[in-house]
Amino acid sequence: MARNRVQPVITFAVPVVLLGLLGYLDYGYSKVFCYDQLYVKKNRRACAIGFIVEFNLLLGEALLLWIITALKGPGKLNQQLKPFDLGPYIQRGQTVYANDKASFPTTSKLERIPDMFLCNSEGFPFWCSECKTLKIRRSHHVKSLGRCVPRFDHKCMFLGVVIGENNLLCFFGAVFYFWLFFLFGFITITVFASSIRDYTSASGMKIIEPNIIACYIGDIFWLLMMTFMFFGQISLFMDNDTSIDVLHRRRRSRERKMNRTVEPDFVNVAHPTLEDVRVIVELRERDRVFDKGYRSNIQSIFKTDTWKALFYPSLGSGAEEPSIESGESDLIAEEEHLYSQKFQQTIQKRIENGDGRIMGS
Ligand SMILES: [Zn+2]
């Protein structure tokens, strides 16, 4: 209960504090560093004006992308997908297991299900009981929003925004501009640091004005954070990974190292040779289910015009959502398309080598 009450306060407070810090940084940089030091004392007028304009343009773009990230939202599942009818496959698995060829059901018209989907140890796909749908499109249920978010990435503590398929690129744009902003502040202050020591400290030493020092330290801290986030996000794009997937894997590997029993992940796949038979295969630590190679991964993120959102942000351009009219077979085809070919082939090979368990056995 306490957590439920505290959570919204944190969600709100952290971005507000961050905005306050940014305001102070802007004051320290634009007013104290650029205007007082460069413009007035050093008479470097063009330089001071140029710095102020550039610094504030970068900040403005970053804030604009922050707002757009929040306004666009992480996206939602427009369609529900009802559970797959796995009964006939379980039955067939049982007869295969019993090696009872006589009672093999003759080819009945089965409902189409994906050739591959992530599942629990029993072979059943993941279901959201609140949204009443299979968790398609790599979605996760986000409690604070009360809905499933496709390609859920993480909840950004600093921006106070849930990041998913729909606003991922705008979020990346915001990170990119914040990174540039702190980098610009860092470089310009560093260049002039030695020539602006004209503040007399209590001990009589000549130092840089304390506001500038405070801003400089803050700038370096955030520059490191943003560098980490910016390159971290690029690495996620290259692997077609999400933050939550990475965290999930890290937790697993930590638990393994501590010799705890870890419930593995599974995929449910069509048997390579037996018709209408499904196999449940346990995933290995190094398996990357969605990794289609970095070229393809990057292309899928920057598909259509979405990359333009980084430079010409508008509310209209975002990750494409399939239209609400698309039927169940389209949804299933879309699901299948998520999994990498290479991974599918790896799994088929493993099954041929005796890995996996026939569903129903
Ligand atoms: Zn849900």
Residues whose N, C-alpha, C, O or C-beta is under 5 A from the ligand:
A	BS01	ZN	C128 E130 C131 H141 R147 C148
